[in-house]
Amino acid sequence: MNGSDAIFAPGFRDSPYWWEAAPPGASTAPLPDVAEVVIVGGGIAGLSTALELGRNGIKALVIDRETIGWGASSRNGGALSGAGSLGKVRADLKEAFGESLVNEMVEEGEAAYEDFASLIARENLDCDFERSGRFVGAHAAKAMEGLKRRAEMLNAATGAEEAFVVPRGAVAEEIATTKYHGGMVMLRAGGLHPAKYVRSLAEAATRHGATLVSGVTLESYARQPDGSFVVTTDKGRIGTKHLMLATNGYTGAATPWFRRRLIPVASYMIATEELGEDRVRRALPKLRVYGDTKKILYYFRPSPDHRRILFGGRASFVQTDPRKAAATLHRFLVDLIPDLAGVRITHGWKGNVAFAFDMMPHVGIQDGVHYAMACNGSGVVGMTHFGRVAAQQILGGSNRVSAFARLSFPTRPLYTGHPWFMPLVGTAYQLRDRLDGWRVTNGGV
């Protein structure tokens, strides 16, 4: 065994840690010839849309080429926050979108978090939901100014101290590292078990009348003169009044307009072996969910039982083997929290997230097709919310149109959905982080 092999625990798995408790399940219901609403994508956004429609008397059909919940919905870090989950709303966005619209985005994001908590309670979703708060570490001294402005904006929107700045001298109260120059805590934040959540969401959607069918690939769709659609799949055709796309980082060639507006990026995660709660608390005293301000950011947290640490980031800007990526993430983790040196990894996995060119989430209607896409790496609360927004659009609108539905969905000339430029972007981001003083070598797979 060489040195790099020593970081892997016996029985290491290249599948999500979350799947140990809640593996994605196949749904083999027969594919109908007609459905009032067809939703393509069985992740959080699609299931949230189906659930909201069902609660309003519309029985949706949800199809997915994999098992329901197989994608990023059951692979992510399970971190939750309000405005932070809806496009990482920042004060500097006011220059791009205007102060009024950005303020609406913040208010919508904070309301979405409370709506999310209410959904869990109302549907009795089994997902280990915990209001722990979120700590964002400042990777450089100048990043503190941005965090201060963000905290002020969040507090102004809510009229309460929902966020506060942590000076450098108090960082040890939040995390056992000397790497951060301070940080910010958002109280309207927390965590859950994402695979349990998407499984429970699927059960709730089914309970309200949705039909879920896995192993079905969308091949094409055609809009009819009356505005309805004929959806062609590898398992047959379906006639439908409404079509909804919720494919995000797994958007394929059958929907080229949407594919040209999404940048799929692989995000990687590891789970440590069981450490016990005392050691986890030494590393993460408040047991929050965590992130930072680097271009190549880290995101991490305790497991729901507080016995191990889950750590994620951009281990590579090209698709790579989860085991190789796991070794890189382990190095990042130990560099950040030296007390974890010698800790082994039991799981390493990856999943696709999708970014938009404007780094904002998008929900709306294009040529009659409803969509909720581009979670930009923060999708649990956001895609639950935008699924509900999409359902309201299908139902005929709501009293207040989502601020995010008023954004254009940009692309770039000649872009077809293949992010050939990501290695170049990764190199530029590495350089920016190093210039800011972050010395660890990132993206080195």
PyMOL commands that set and color helices and strands:
alter all, ss='L'
color gray80, all
select helices_A, chain A and resi 5-7+17-20+44-55+72-74+83-85+93-97+99-123+143-158+168-173+194-207+248-250+256-259+277-283+322-336+338-340+380-395+403-406+422-435
alter helices_A, ss='H'
color red, helices_A
select strands_A, chain A and resi 8-13+34-40+60-64+79-81+134-137+163-167+182-186+189-191+211-214+218-223+229-233+236-245+263-272+289-292+298-302+309-313+345-355+362-366+369-373
alter strands_A, ss='S'
color yellow, strands_A
deselect
rebuild
show_as cartoon
